[in-house]
Amino acid sequence: MNIALGATKWSTTWNVTLRAAFPGLITGILLAIGRVMGETAPLIFTAGNSLSVPTELMGSGSWVASMPYTIWAYISDPREYLQVKAHGTALALMIMVLTVDVVANIISRKVTRRLV
């Protein structure tokens, strides 16, 4: 059908299908990044975690704690000042995820207006 109108399959795919799908692809990628930032279990179980300052560039001394691990470690501790730090870390993580989501929404709207 497209060939009868003078368009090849590739030009139809490129100019119609991908242009229509592009905003959704960008939004999906950015939302996936936001989701990855908030994931906790894989980081706690697989990442090397240390609450100390890194002392090496490579090796076991280079491990630092992920934010979810820091929240878990500090909130589990009975000391009040560490629980306050856990709440601050949780707030920072939520702000980072919210920022990524808002940026994804803005980019999606701008790209959608331009392409469609």
Biopython code that builds the backbone (N, CA, C, O; Angstrom):
import numpy as np
from Bio.PDB.StructureBuilder import StructureBuilder

atoms = [
    (1, "MET", "N", (0.824, -1.193, 0.000)),
    (1, "MET", "CA", (0.000, 0.000, 0.000)),
    (1, "MET", "C", (0.868, 1.257, 0.000)),
    (1, "MET", "O", (0.601, 2.194, -0.752)),
    (2, "ASN", "N", (1.898, 1.283, 0.832)),
    (2, "ASN", "CA", (2.771, 2.449, 0.886)),
    (2, "ASN", "C", (3.571, 2.614, -0.396)),
    (2, "ASN", "O", (3.863, 3.734, -0.815)),
    (3, "ILE", "N", (3.925, 1.494, -1.017)),
    (3, "ILE", "CA", (4.684, 1.577, -2.256)),
    (3, "ILE", "C", (3.840, 2.232, -3.342)),
    (3, "ILE", "O", (4.375, 2.951, -4.186)),
    (4, "ALA", "N", (2.533, 1.998, -3.336)),
    (4, "ALA", "CA", (1.647, 2.623, -4.313)),
    (4, "ALA", "C", (1.607, 4.133, -4.133)),
    (4, "ALA", "O", (1.337, 4.870, -5.081)),
    (5, "LEU", "N", (1.872, 4.587, -2.928)),
    (5, "LEU", "CA", (1.885, 6.026, -2.657)),
    (5, "LEU", "C", (3.271, 6.635, -2.823)),
    (5, "LEU", "O", (3.441, 7.843, -2.659)),
    (6, "GLY", "N", (4.265, 5.807, -3.148)),
    (6, "GLY", "CA", (5.617, 6.294, -3.381)),
    (6, "GLY", "C", (6.535, 6.203, -2.186)),
    (6, "GLY", "O", (7.640, 6.745, -2.224)),
    (7, "ALA", "N", (6.120, 5.541, -1.136)),
    (7, "ALA", "CA", (6.950, 5.410, 0.055)),
    (7, "ALA", "C", (7.408, 3.968, 0.202)),
    (7, "ALA", "O", (6.623, 3.038, 0.020)),
    (8, "THR", "N", (8.674, 3.788, 0.529)),
    (8, "THR", "CA", (9.175, 2.447, 0.773)),
    (8, "THR", "C", (8.808, 2.022, 2.195)),
    (8, "THR", "O", (8.362, 2.837, 3.003)),
    (9, "LYS", "N", (9.004, 0.732, 2.487)),
    (9, "LYS", "CA", (8.712, 0.243, 3.832)),
    (9, "LYS", "C", (9.604, 0.935, 4.862)),
    (9, "LYS", "O", (9.150, 1.271, 5.956)),
    (10, "TRP", "N", (10.873, 1.147, 4.509)),
    (10, "TRP", "CA", (11.805, 1.788, 5.442)),
    (10, "TRP", "C", (11.417, 3.240, 5.701)),
    (10, "TRP", "O", (11.444, 3.688, 6.847)),
    (11, "SER", "N", (11.058, 3.979, 4.660)),
    (11, "SER", "CA", (10.687, 5.381, 4.879)),
    (11, "SER", "C", (9.394, 5.484, 5.676)),
    (11, "SER", "O", (9.230, 6.414, 6.465)),
    (12, "THR", "N", (8.481, 4.551, 5.485)),
    (12, "THR", "CA", (7.259, 4.550, 6.289)),
    (12, "THR", "C", (7.582, 4.243, 7.745)),
    (12, "THR", "O", (7.063, 4.888, 8.656)),
    (13, "THR", "N", (8.448, 3.248, 7.953)),
    (13, "THR", "CA", (8.836, 2.905, 9.319)),
    (13, "THR", "C", (9.522, 4.083, 9.994)),
    (13, "THR", "O", (9.208, 4.418, 11.136)),
    (14, "TRP", "N", (10.444, 4.702, 9.301)),
    (14, "TRP", "CA", (11.222, 5.803, 9.872)),
    (14, "TRP", "C", (10.373, 7.056, 10.083)),
    (14, "TRP", "O", (10.385, 7.642, 11.166)),
    (15, "ASN", "N", (9.646, 7.459, 9.061)),
    (15, "ASN", "CA", (8.944, 8.747, 9.111)),
    (15, "ASN", "C", (7.590, 8.701, 9.806)),
    (15, "ASN", "O", (7.106, 9.732, 10.272)),
    (16, "VAL", "N", (6.974, 7.534, 9.886)),
    (16, "VAL", "CA", (5.649, 7.470, 10.498)),
    (16, "VAL", "C", (5.698, 6.722, 11.830)),
    (16, "VAL", "O", (5.350, 7.277, 12.872)),
    (17, "THR", "N", (6.127, 5.476, 11.791)),
    (17, "THR", "CA", (6.049, 4.635, 12.980)),
    (17, "THR", "C", (6.989, 5.111, 14.080)),
    (17, "THR", "O", (6.557, 5.315, 15.214)),
    (18, "LEU", "N", (8.264, 5.290, 13.762)),
    (18, "LEU", "CA", (9.219, 5.706, 14.795)),
    (18, "LEU", "C", (8.957, 7.119, 15.292)),
    (18, "LEU", "O", (9.150, 7.403, 16.474)),
    (19, "ARG", "N", (8.527, 7.996, 14.421)),
    (19, "ARG", "CA", (8.216, 9.362, 14.871)),
    (19, "ARG", "C", (7.049, 9.368, 15.834)),
    (19, "ARG", "O", (7.036, 10.144, 16.789)),
    (20, "ALA", "N", (6.069, 8.513, 15.595)),
    (20, "ALA", "CA", (4.920, 8.447, 16.504)),
    (20, "ALA", "C", (5.298, 7.766, 17.822)),
    (20, "ALA", "O", (4.760, 8.109, 18.875)),
    (21, "ALA", "N", (6.214, 6.811, 17.764)),
    (21, "ALA", "CA", (6.590, 6.068, 18.969)),
    (21, "ALA", "C", (7.682, 6.746, 19.778)),
    (21, "ALA", "O", (7.874, 6.396, 20.942)),
    (22, "PHE", "N", (8.399, 7.693, 19.213)),
    (22, "PHE", "CA", (9.557, 8.302, 19.863)),
    (22, "PHE", "C", (9.253, 8.904, 21.237)),
    (22, "PHE", "O", (10.013, 8.648, 22.171)),
    (23, "PRO", "N", (8.187, 9.689, 21.412)),
    (23, "PRO", "CA", (7.914, 10.236, 22.748)),
    (23, "PRO", "C", (7.699, 9.146, 23.793)),
    (23, "PRO", "O", (8.160, 9.274, 24.927)),
    (24, "GLY", "N", (7.013, 8.096, 23.423)),
    (24, "GLY", "CA", (6.795, 7.000, 24.359)),
    (24, "GLY", "C", (8.083, 6.273, 24.696)),
    (24, "GLY", "O", (8.278, 5.855, 25.838)),
    (25, "LEU", "N", (8.965, 6.118, 23.716)),
    (25, "LEU", "CA", (10.250, 5.467, 23.968)),
    (25, "LEU", "C", (11.094, 6.284, 24.931)),
    (25, "LEU", "O", (11.665, 5.736, 25.874)),
    (26, "ILE", "N", (11.179, 7.581, 24.706)),
    (26, "ILE", "CA", (11.963, 8.458, 25.586)),
    (26, "ILE", "C", (11.375, 8.452, 26.991)),
    (26, "ILE", "O", (12.111, 8.347, 27.972)),
    (27, "THR", "N", (10.060, 8.564, 27.091)),
    (27, "THR", "CA", (9.419, 8.546, 28.404)),
    (27, "THR", "C", (9.685, 7.229, 29.121)),
    (27, "THR", "O", (9.982, 7.220, 30.315)),
    (28, "GLY", "N", (9.580, 6.121, 28.401)),
    (28, "GLY", "CA", (9.838, 4.814, 28.998)),
    (28, "GLY", "C", (11.260, 4.674, 29.505)),
    (28, "GLY", "O", (11.488, 4.121, 30.580)),
    (29, "ILE", "N", (12.218, 5.173, 28.737)),
    (29, "ILE", "CA", (13.624, 5.099, 29.149)),
    (29, "ILE", "C", (13.852, 5.927, 30.409)),
    (29, "ILE", "O", (14.500, 5.463, 31.347)),
    (30, "LEU", "N", (13.327, 7.145, 30.437)),
    (30, "LEU", "CA", (13.535, 8.007, 31.602)),
    (30, "LEU", "C", (12.806, 7.482, 32.841)),
    (30, "LEU", "O", (13.326, 7.580, 33.952)),
    (31, "LEU", "N", (11.617, 6.931, 32.656)),
    (31, "LEU", "CA", (10.918, 6.366, 33.798)),
    (31, "LEU", "C", (11.615, 5.108, 34.305)),
    (31, "LEU", "O", (11.603, 4.831, 35.504)),
    (32, "ALA", "N", (12.221, 4.348, 33.402)),
    (32, "ALA", "CA", (12.990, 3.179, 33.820)),
    (32, "ALA", "C", (14.200, 3.603, 34.646)),
    (32, "ALA", "O", (14.549, 2.943, 35.625)),
    (33, "ILE", "N", (14.832, 4.691, 34.257)),
    (33, "ILE", "CA", (15.966, 5.201, 35.043)),
    (33, "ILE", "C", (15.495, 5.590, 36.437)),
    (33, "ILE", "O", (16.162, 5.295, 37.429)),
    (34, "GLY", "N", (14.340, 6.257, 36.511)),
    (34, "GLY", "CA", (13.786, 6.619, 37.815)),
    (34, "GLY", "C", (13.453, 5.401, 38.653)),
    (34, "GLY", "O", (13.646, 5.399, 39.869)),
    (35, "ARG", "N", (12.953, 4.369, 38.001)),
    (35, "ARG", "CA", (12.622, 3.124, 38.726)),
    (35, "ARG", "C", (13.886, 2.454, 39.245)),
    (35, "ARG", "O", (13.912, 1.957, 40.372)),
    (36, "VAL", "N", (14.928, 2.439, 38.430)),
    (36, "VAL", "CA", (16.183, 1.814, 38.840)),
    (36, "VAL", "C", (16.768, 2.548, 40.042)),
    (36, "VAL", "O", (17.339, 1.926, 40.938)),
    (37, "MET", "N", (16.625, 3.868, 40.059)),
    (37, "MET", "CA", (17.152, 4.631, 41.183)),
    (37, "MET", "C", (16.463, 4.256, 42.493)),
    (37, "MET", "O", (17.066, 4.361, 43.561)),
    (38, "GLY", "N", (15.216, 3.825, 42.419)),
    (38, "GLY", "CA", (14.476, 3.514, 43.624)),
    (38, "GLY", "C", (14.496, 2.049, 44.021)),
    (38, "GLY", "O", (14.017, 1.704, 45.101)),
    (39, "GLU", "N", (15.030, 1.185, 43.186)),
    (39, "GLU", "CA", (15.048, -0.245, 43.512)),
    (39, "GLU", "C", (15.955, -0.486, 44.715)),
    (39, "GLU", "O", (17.039, 0.092, 44.810)),
    (40, "THR", "N", (15.514, -1.327, 45.617)),
    (40, "THR", "CA", (16.300, -1.559, 46.827)),
    (40, "THR", "C", (16.865, -2.964, 46.922)),
    (40, "THR", "O", (18.061, -3.128, 47.162)),
    (41, "ALA", "N", (16.045, -3.964, 46.741)),
    (41, "ALA", "CA", (16.482, -5.347, 47.005)),
    (41, "ALA", "C", (17.693, -5.764, 46.170)),
    (41, "ALA", "O", (18.634, -6.321, 46.734)),
    (42, "PRO", "N", (17.719, -5.525, 44.857)),
    (42, "PRO", "CA", (18.906, -5.949, 44.110)),
    (42, "PRO", "C", (20.175, -5.249, 44.579)),
    (42, "PRO", "O", (21.249, -5.851, 44.583)),
    (43, "LEU", "N", (20.062, -4.002, 44.968)),
    (43, "LEU", "CA", (21.244, -3.276, 45.434)),
    (43, "LEU", "C", (21.734, -3.800, 46.772)),
    (43, "LEU", "O", (22.936, -3.945, 46.994)),
    (44, "ILE", "N", (20.797, -4.082, 47.655)),
    (44, "ILE", "CA", (21.199, -4.550, 48.978)),
    (44, "ILE", "C", (21.849, -5.925, 48.893)),
    (44, "ILE", "O", (22.819, -6.198, 49.600)),
    (45, "PHE", "N", (21.315, -6.798, 48.026)),
    (45, "PHE", "CA", (21.811, -8.167, 47.976)),
    (45, "PHE", "C", (23.012, -8.357, 47.059)),
    (45, "PHE", "O", (23.780, -9.299, 47.256)),
    (46, "THR", "N", (23.197, -7.502, 46.072)),
    (46, "THR", "CA", (24.264, -7.744, 45.107)),
    (46, "THR", "C", (25.403, -6.739, 45.152)),
    (46, "THR", "O", (26.529, -7.078, 44.787)),
    (47, "ALA", "N", (25.147, -5.529, 45.583)),
    (47, "ALA", "CA", (26.193, -4.508, 45.562)),
    (47, "ALA", "C", (27.093, -4.646, 46.777)),
    (47, "ALA", "O", (26.658, -5.060, 47.851)),
    (48, "GLY", "N", (28.333, -4.298, 46.591)),
    (48, "GLY", "CA", (29.234, -4.245, 47.739)),
    (48, "GLY", "C", (28.914, -2.998, 48.526)),
    (48, "GLY", "O", (28.942, -1.897, 47.975)),
    (49, "ASN", "N", (28.616, -3.141, 49.778)),
    (49, "ASN", "CA", (28.189, -2.006, 50.579)),
    (49, "ASN", "C", (29.156, -1.746, 51.719)),
    (49, "ASN", "O", (29.609, -2.670, 52.394)),
    (50, "SER", "N", (29.458, -0.504, 51.918)),
    (50, "SER", "CA", (30.284, -0.082, 53.027)),
    (50, "SER", "C", (29.863, 1.321, 53.396)),
    (50, "SER", "O", (29.748, 2.182, 52.523)),
    (51, "LEU", "N", (29.635, 1.564, 54.651)),
    (51, "LEU", "CA", (29.217, 2.894, 55.082)),
    (51, "LEU", "C", (30.402, 3.811, 55.338)),
    (51, "LEU", "O", (30.226, 4.932, 55.816)),
    (52, "SER", "N", (31.612, 3.348, 55.025)),
    (52, "SER", "CA", (32.795, 4.177, 55.246)),
    (52, "SER", "C", (33.182, 4.899, 53.957)),
    (52, "SER", "O", (32.640, 4.624, 52.886)),
    (53, "VAL", "N", (34.108, 5.805, 54.078)),
    (53, "VAL", "CA", (34.605, 6.564, 52.934)),
    (53, "VAL", "C", (35.479, 5.641, 52.077)),
    (53, "VAL", "O", (36.294, 4.900, 52.626)),
    (54, "PRO", "N", (35.330, 5.667, 50.738)),
    (54, "PRO", "CA", (36.168, 4.800, 49.903)),
    (54, "PRO", "C", (37.648, 5.152, 50.036)),
    (54, "PRO", "O", (38.018, 6.325, 50.083)),
    (55, "THR", "N", (38.491, 4.113, 50.096)),
    (55, "THR", "CA", (39.931, 4.318, 50.249)),
    (55, "THR", "C", (40.712, 3.916, 49.011)),
    (55, "THR", "O", (41.892, 4.248, 48.905)),
    (56, "GLU", "N", (40.092, 3.213, 48.072)),
    (56, "GLU", "CA", (40.756, 2.765, 46.849)),
    (56, "GLU", "C", (39.884, 3.108, 45.652)),
    (56, "GLU", "O", (38.681, 3.336, 45.778)),
    (57, "LEU", "N", (40.523, 3.137, 44.488)),
    (57, "LEU", "CA", (39.772, 3.354, 43.265)),
    (57, "LEU", "C", (39.139, 2.053, 42.785)),
    (57, "LEU", "O", (38.024, 2.059, 42.263)),
    (58, "MET", "N", (39.844, 0.941, 42.961)),
    (58, "MET", "CA", (39.345, -0.380, 42.583)),
    (58, "MET", "C", (39.508, -1.314, 43.776)),
    (58, "MET", "O", (40.335, -1.056, 44.650)),
    (59, "GLY", "N", (38.740, -2.388, 43.827)),
    (59, "GLY", "CA", (38.881, -3.365, 44.897)),
    (59, "GLY", "C", (37.879, -3.164, 46.009)),
    (59, "GLY", "O", (36.947, -2.368, 45.886)),
    (60, "SER", "N", (38.073, -3.890, 47.099)),
    (60, "SER", "CA", (37.099, -3.860, 48.191)),
    (60, "SER", "C", (37.061, -2.517, 48.915)),
    (60, "SER", "O", (36.046, -2.190, 49.531)),
    (61, "GLY", "N", (38.108, -1.747, 48.862)),
    (61, "GLY", "CA", (38.126, -0.438, 49.510)),
    (61, "GLY", "C", (37.378, 0.622, 48.733)),
    (61, "GLY", "O", (37.222, 1.745, 49.212)),
    (62, "SER", "N", (36.906, 0.281, 47.527)),
    (62, "SER", "CA", (36.203, 1.261, 46.703)),
    (62, "SER", "C", (34.693, 1.180, 46.867)),
    (62, "SER", "O", (33.976, 1.988, 46.277)),
    (63, "TRP", "N", (34.190, 0.233, 47.646)),
    (63, "TRP", "CA", (32.755, 0.067, 47.784)),
    (63, "TRP", "C", (32.167, 1.189, 48.626)),
    (63, "TRP", "O", (32.728, 1.571, 49.654)),
    (64, "VAL", "N", (31.060, 1.698, 48.189)),
    (64, "VAL", "CA", (30.292, 2.662, 48.962)),
    (64, "VAL", "C", (28.851, 2.177, 49.019)),
    (64, "VAL", "O", (28.437, 1.355, 48.202)),
    (65, "ALA", "N", (28.106, 2.669, 49.955)),
    (65, "ALA", "CA", (26.735, 2.220, 50.132)),
    (65, "ALA", "C", (25.813, 2.899, 49.125)),
    (65, "ALA", "O", (25.977, 4.077, 48.809)),
    (66, "SER", "N", (24.854, 2.146, 48.633)),
    (66, "SER", "CA", (23.805, 2.745, 47.815)),
    (66, "SER", "C", (22.836, 3.460, 48.757)),
    (66, "SER", "O", (22.807, 3.187, 49.957)),
    (67, "MET", "N", (22.059, 4.360, 48.210)),
    (67, "MET", "CA", (21.133, 5.110, 49.056)),
    (67, "MET", "C", (20.107, 4.195, 49.736)),
    (67, "MET", "O", (19.857, 4.363, 50.930)),
    (68, "PRO", "N", (19.501, 3.230, 49.019)),
    (68, "PRO", "CA", (18.559, 2.349, 49.715)),
    (68, "PRO", "C", (19.214, 1.549, 50.840)),
    (68, "PRO", "O", (18.603, 1.344, 51.888)),
    (69, "TYR", "N", (20.446, 1.099, 50.633)),
    (69, "TYR", "CA", (21.143, 0.370, 51.685)),
    (69, "TYR", "C", (21.417, 1.279, 52.888)),
    (69, "TYR", "O", (21.280, 0.860, 54.037)),
    (70, "THR", "N", (21.797, 2.506, 52.614)),
    (70, "THR", "CA", (22.045, 3.459, 53.696)),
    (70, "THR", "C", (20.770, 3.698, 54.506)),
    (70, "THR", "O", (20.806, 3.746, 55.736)),
    (71, "ILE", "N", (19.653, 3.846, 53.808)),
    (71, "ILE", "CA", (18.379, 4.034, 54.509)),
    (71, "ILE", "C", (18.089, 2.832, 55.399)),
    (71, "ILE", "O", (17.734, 2.988, 56.567)),
    (72, "TRP", "N", (18.239, 1.635, 54.844)),
    (72, "TRP", "CA", (17.958, 0.423, 55.611)),
    (72, "TRP", "C", (18.889, 0.301, 56.825)),
    (72, "TRP", "O", (18.445, -0.012, 57.930)),
    (73, "ALA", "N", (20.175, 0.552, 56.603)),
    (73, "ALA", "CA", (21.138, 0.403, 57.690)),
    (73, "ALA", "C", (20.897, 1.429, 58.790)),
    (73, "ALA", "O", (20.974, 1.096, 59.973)),
    (74, "TYR", "N", (20.610, 2.660, 58.420)),
    (74, "TYR", "CA", (20.427, 3.705, 59.422)),
    (74, "TYR", "C", (19.085, 3.588, 60.140)),
    (74, "TYR", "O", (19.006, 3.854, 61.339)),
    (75, "ILE", "N", (18.040, 3.200, 59.433)),
    (75, "ILE", "CA", (16.726, 3.120, 60.080)),
    (75, "ILE", "C", (16.664, 1.929, 61.034)),
    (75, "ILE", "O", (15.863, 1.920, 61.968)),
    (76, "SER", "N", (17.517, 0.915, 60.797)),
    (76, "SER", "CA", (17.569, -0.259, 61.679)),
    (76, "SER", "C", (18.320, 0.027, 62.972)),
    (76, "SER", "O", (18.193, -0.720, 63.942)),
    (77, "ASP", "N", (19.088, 1.082, 62.991)),
    (77, "ASP", "CA", (19.892, 1.428, 64.163)),
    (77, "ASP", "C", (19.040, 2.210, 65.166)),
    (77, "ASP", "O", (18.276, 3.086, 64.760)),
    (78, "PRO", "N", (19.150, 1.917, 66.461)),
    (78, "PRO", "CA", (18.319, 2.621, 67.446)),
    (78, "PRO", "C", (18.758, 4.065, 67.726)),
    (78, "PRO", "O", (18.019, 4.819, 68.358)),
    (79, "ARG", "N", (19.941, 4.453, 67.267)),
    (79, "ARG", "CA", (20.403, 5.819, 67.553)),
    (79, "ARG", "C", (19.590, 6.834, 66.748)),
    (79, "ARG", "O", (19.372, 6.673, 65.547)),
    (80, "GLU", "N", (19.155, 7.866, 67.435)),
    (80, "GLU", "CA", (18.261, 8.861, 66.838)),
    (80, "GLU", "C", (18.909, 9.625, 65.683)),
    (80, "GLU", "O", (18.263, 9.858, 64.661)),
    (81, "TYR", "N", (20.170, 10.014, 65.831)),
    (81, "TYR", "CA", (20.808, 10.815, 64.780)),
    (81, "TYR", "C", (20.967, 10.025, 63.483)),
    (81, "TYR", "O", (20.953, 10.613, 62.402)),
    (82, "LEU", "N", (21.119, 8.696, 63.572)),
    (82, "LEU", "CA", (21.194, 7.901, 62.349)),
    (82, "LEU", "C", (19.824, 7.756, 61.696)),
    (82, "LEU", "O", (19.724, 7.699, 60.471)),
    (83, "GLN", "N", (18.779, 7.698, 62.497)),
    (83, "GLN", "CA", (17.442, 7.633, 61.925)),
    (83, "GLN", "C", (17.070, 8.937, 61.225)),
    (83, "GLN", "O", (16.370, 8.932, 60.213)),
    (84, "VAL", "N", (17.543, 10.049, 61.774)),
    (84, "VAL", "CA", (17.336, 11.339, 61.104)),
    (84, "VAL", "C", (18.064, 11.350, 59.758)),
    (84, "VAL", "O", (17.529, 11.842, 58.764)),
    (85, "LYS", "N", (19.283, 10.809, 59.727)),
    (85, "LYS", "CA", (20.021, 10.710, 58.470)),
    (85, "LYS", "C", (19.302, 9.799, 57.487)),
    (85, "LYS", "O", (19.303, 10.068, 56.286)),
    (86, "ALA", "N", (18.687, 8.723, 57.975)),
    (86, "ALA", "CA", (17.932, 7.814, 57.100)),
    (86, "ALA", "C", (16.744, 8.537, 56.473)),
    (86, "ALA", "O", (16.455, 8.354, 55.291)),
    (87, "HIS", "N", (16.068, 9.344, 57.255)),
    (87, "HIS", "CA", (14.942, 10.103, 56.708)),
    (87, "HIS", "C", (15.416, 11.120, 55.673)),
    (87, "HIS", "O", (14.765, 11.309, 54.645)),
    (88, "GLY", "N", (16.530, 11.767, 55.935)),
    (88, "GLY", "CA", (17.086, 12.701, 54.961)),
    (88, "GLY", "C", (17.512, 12.007, 53.671)),
    (88, "GLY", "O", (17.304, 12.534, 52.578)),
    (89, "THR", "N", (18.109, 10.821, 53.802)),
    (89, "THR", "CA", (18.509, 10.063, 52.621)),
    (89, "THR", "C", (17.288, 9.620, 51.824)),
    (89, "THR", "O", (17.299, 9.662, 50.594)),
    (90, "ALA", "N", (16.234, 9.195, 52.521)),
    (90, "ALA", "CA", (15.001, 8.800, 51.841)),
    (90, "ALA", "C", (14.389, 9.988, 51.102)),
    (90, "ALA", "O", (13.909, 9.844, 49.978)),
    (91, "LEU", "N", (14.408, 11.146, 51.725)),
    (91, "LEU", "CA", (13.889, 12.346, 51.071)),
    (91, "LEU", "C", (14.710, 12.687, 49.830)),
    (91, "LEU", "O", (14.149, 13.018, 48.786)),
    (92, "ALA", "N", (16.025, 12.608, 49.938)),
    (92, "ALA", "CA", (16.883, 12.887, 48.782)),
    (92, "ALA", "C", (16.612, 11.897, 47.651)),
    (92, "ALA", "O", (16.567, 12.295, 46.487)),
    (93, "LEU", "N", (16.431, 10.622, 47.970)),
    (93, "LEU", "CA", (16.140, 9.617, 46.951)),
    (93, "LEU", "C", (14.792, 9.886, 46.290)),
    (93, "LEU", "O", (14.659, 9.766, 45.072)),
    (94, "MET", "N", (13.797, 10.247, 47.088)),
    (94, "MET", "CA", (12.486, 10.556, 46.516)),
    (94, "MET", "C", (12.545, 11.786, 45.626)),
    (94, "MET", "O", (11.888, 11.821, 44.586)),
    (95, "ILE", "N", (13.308, 12.781, 46.004)),
    (95, "ILE", "CA", (13.443, 13.992, 45.175)),
    (95, "ILE", "C", (14.142, 13.651, 43.861)),
    (95, "ILE", "O", (13.768, 14.167, 42.808)),
    (96, "MET", "N", (15.156, 12.783, 43.917)),
    (96, "MET", "CA", (15.854, 12.395, 42.688)),
    (96, "MET", "C", (14.916, 11.645, 41.746)),
    (96, "MET", "O", (14.909, 11.913, 40.544)),
    (97, "VAL", "N", (14.136, 10.722, 42.265)),
    (97, "VAL", "CA", (13.197, 9.970, 41.428)),
    (97, "VAL", "C", (12.123, 10.895, 40.880)),
    (97, "VAL", "O", (11.763, 10.789, 39.708)),
    (98, "LEU", "N", (11.607, 11.796, 41.698)),
    (98, "LEU", "CA", (10.602, 12.746, 41.235)),
    (98, "LEU", "C", (11.165, 13.648, 40.147)),
    (98, "LEU", "O", (10.470, 13.955, 39.178)),
    (99, "THR", "N", (12.413, 14.074, 40.293)),
    (99, "THR", "CA", (13.045, 14.922, 39.283)),
    (99, "THR", "C", (13.156, 14.195, 37.948)),
    (99, "THR", "O", (12.862, 14.765, 36.897)),
    (100, "VAL", "N", (13.574, 12.951, 37.992)),
    (100, "VAL", "CA", (13.667, 12.178, 36.744)),
    (100, "VAL", "C", (12.288, 12.026, 36.110)),
    (100, "VAL", "O", (12.157, 12.148, 34.892)),
    (101, "ASP", "N", (11.264, 11.764, 36.909)),
    (101, "ASP", "CA", (9.922, 11.614, 36.374)),
    (101, "ASP", "C", (9.402, 12.918, 35.763)),
    (101, "ASP", "O", (8.778, 12.900, 34.702)),
    (102, "VAL", "N", (9.654, 14.032, 36.422)),
    (102, "VAL", "CA", (9.204, 15.328, 35.892)),
    (102, "VAL", "C", (9.941, 15.661, 34.596)),
    (102, "VAL", "O", (9.330, 16.143, 33.642)),
    (103, "VAL", "N", (11.249, 15.407, 34.558)),
    (103, "VAL", "CA", (12.019, 15.648, 33.331)),
    (103, "VAL", "C", (11.497, 14.765, 32.201)),
    (103, "VAL", "O", (11.393, 15.218, 31.061)),
    (104, "ALA", "N", (11.170, 13.515, 32.503)),
    (104, "ALA", "CA", (10.615, 12.622, 31.482)),
    (104, "ALA", "C", (9.295, 13.158, 30.957)),
    (104, "ALA", "O", (9.035, 13.100, 29.755)),
    (105, "ASN", "N", (8.465, 13.673, 31.840)),
    (105, "ASN", "CA", (7.188, 14.222, 31.427)),
    (105, "ASN", "C", (7.372, 15.463, 30.556)),
    (105, "ASN", "O", (6.684, 15.611, 29.545)),
    (106, "ILE", "N", (8.280, 16.347, 30.929)),
    (106, "ILE", "CA", (8.532, 17.568, 30.150)),
    (106, "ILE", "C", (9.084, 17.221, 28.781)),
    (106, "ILE", "O", (8.627, 17.761, 27.773)),
    (107, "ILE", "N", (10.059, 16.329, 28.733)),
    (107, "ILE", "CA", (10.639, 15.937, 27.443)),
    (107, "ILE", "C", (9.593, 15.282, 26.574)),
    (107, "ILE", "O", (9.529, 15.550, 25.374)),
    (108, "SER", "N", (8.776, 14.434, 27.154)),
    (108, "SER", "CA", (7.726, 13.764, 26.389)),
    (108, "SER", "C", (6.752, 14.766, 25.792)),
    (108, "SER", "O", (6.363, 14.641, 24.631)),
    (109, "ARG", "N", (6.359, 15.753, 26.575)),
    (109, "ARG", "CA", (5.424, 16.757, 26.050)),
    (109, "ARG", "C", (6.036, 17.595, 24.944)),
    (109, "ARG", "O", (5.381, 17.872, 23.939)),
    (110, "LYS", "N", (7.300, 18.007, 25.119)),
    (110, "LYS", "CA", (7.946, 18.824, 24.090)),
    (110, "LYS", "C", (8.156, 18.029, 22.804)),
    (110, "LYS", "O", (7.918, 18.539, 21.709)),
    (111, "VAL", "N", (8.600, 16.787, 22.937)),
    (111, "VAL", "CA", (8.840, 15.960, 21.754)),
    (111, "VAL", "C", (7.526, 15.630, 21.065)),
    (111, "VAL", "O", (7.457, 15.590, 19.837)),
    (112, "THR", "N", (6.484, 15.393, 21.855)),
    (112, "THR", "CA", (5.184, 15.067, 21.260)),
    (112, "THR", "C", (4.635, 16.239, 20.473)),
    (112, "THR", "O", (4.104, 16.047, 19.379)),
    (113, "ARG", "N", (4.745, 17.426, 20.990)),
    (113, "ARG", "CA", (4.271, 18.604, 20.268)),
    (113, "ARG", "C", (5.043, 18.824, 18.972)),
    (113, "ARG", "O", (4.474, 19.245, 17.965)),
    (114, "ARG", "N", (6.343, 18.537, 19.005)),
    (114, "ARG", "CA", (7.180, 18.786, 17.848)),
    (114, "ARG", "C", (6.983, 17.720, 16.759)),
    (114, "ARG", "O", (6.983, 18.048, 15.572)),
    (115, "LEU", "N", (6.817, 16.461, 17.149)),
    (115, "LEU", "CA", (6.776, 15.387, 16.181)),
    (115, "LEU", "C", (5.391, 15.055, 15.673)),
    (115, "LEU", "O", (5.229, 14.694, 14.508)),
    (116, "VAL", "N", (4.398, 15.171, 16.522)),
    (116, "VAL", "CA", (3.058, 14.732, 16.114)),
    (116, "VAL", "C", (2.220, 15.899, 15.720)),
    (116, "VAL", "O", (1.059, 15.728, 15.346)),
]
sb = StructureBuilder()
sb.init_structure("model")
sb.init_model(0)
sb.init_chain("A")
sb.init_seg("    ")
for serial, (resi, resn, name, xyz) in enumerate(atoms, 1):
    if name == "N":
        sb.init_residue(resn, " ", resi, " ")
    sb.init_atom(name, np.array(xyz, "f"), 0.0, 1.0, " ", f" {name:<3s}", serial, name[0])
structure = sb.get_structure()
